[in-house]
């Protein structure tokens, strides 16, 4: 092959490779949605245990009186 043919072939390959590289571009995938909010377990936990214990003891006393 002559040098001029090699230059033409190299130029054609360079142009074709640049088209292939440009064709692969695109938008990135959308970001993941945020995780669901967690429910905090604090504050009224002690109050709920005290009220539950109160009603449980009250019911137990009521059932033993019958």
C-alpha positions in Angstrom: 0.0 0.0 0.0 1.2 3.4 -0.7 1.5 6.0 2.0 -1.3 8.1 0.6 -3.6 5.1 0.8 -2.6 4.5 4.4 -3.4 8.1 5.3 -6.8 7.9 3.6 -7.6 4.6 5.4 -6.4 6.0 8.7 -8.5 9.1 8.2 -11.6 7.1 7.4 -11.1 4.9 10.5 -10.7 7.9 12.7 -13.9 9.4 11.4 -15.8 6.1 11.8 -14.5 5.6 15.4 -15.5 9.2 16.3 -19.1 8.5 15.1 -19.2 5.3 17.1 -18.0 7.1 20.3 -20.6 9.8 19.8 -23.4 7.3 19.3 -22.7 5.7 22.7 -23.4 8.9 24.6 -26.6 9.4 26.4 -28.3 10.6 29.5 -27.2 8.9 32.7 -29.8 6.8 34.5 -32.1 8.7 36.9 -31.0 8.8 40.5 -32.5 6.3 43.0 -35.5 7.5 44.9 -34.8 8.4 48.6 -35.4 5.7 51.1 -38.7 5.8 53.0 -38.6 7.7 56.3 -38.2 5.6 59.4 -40.6 5.8 62.3 -38.8 6.9 65.5 -39.4 4.9 68.6 -39.0 7.5 71.3 -41.0 9.9 73.4 -44.3 8.1 74.2 -42.8 4.6 74.5 -42.6 4.9 78.3 -46.0 6.4 78.5 -47.5 3.6 76.4 -45.9 1.0 78.6 -47.2 2.6 81.8 -50.8 2.9 80.3 -50.7 -0.7 79.0 -49.5 -2.0 82.4 -52.3 0.0 84.2 -55.0 -1.4 82.0 -53.6 -4.9 82.2 -53.5 -4.8 86.0 -57.0 -3.3 86.1 -58.3 -6.1 83.9 -56.5 -8.7 85.9 -58.0 -7.4 89.2 -61.4 -7.2 87.7 -61.2 -10.9 86.5 -60.1 -12.2 89.9 -63.0 -10.5 91.7 -65.6 -12.6 89.8 
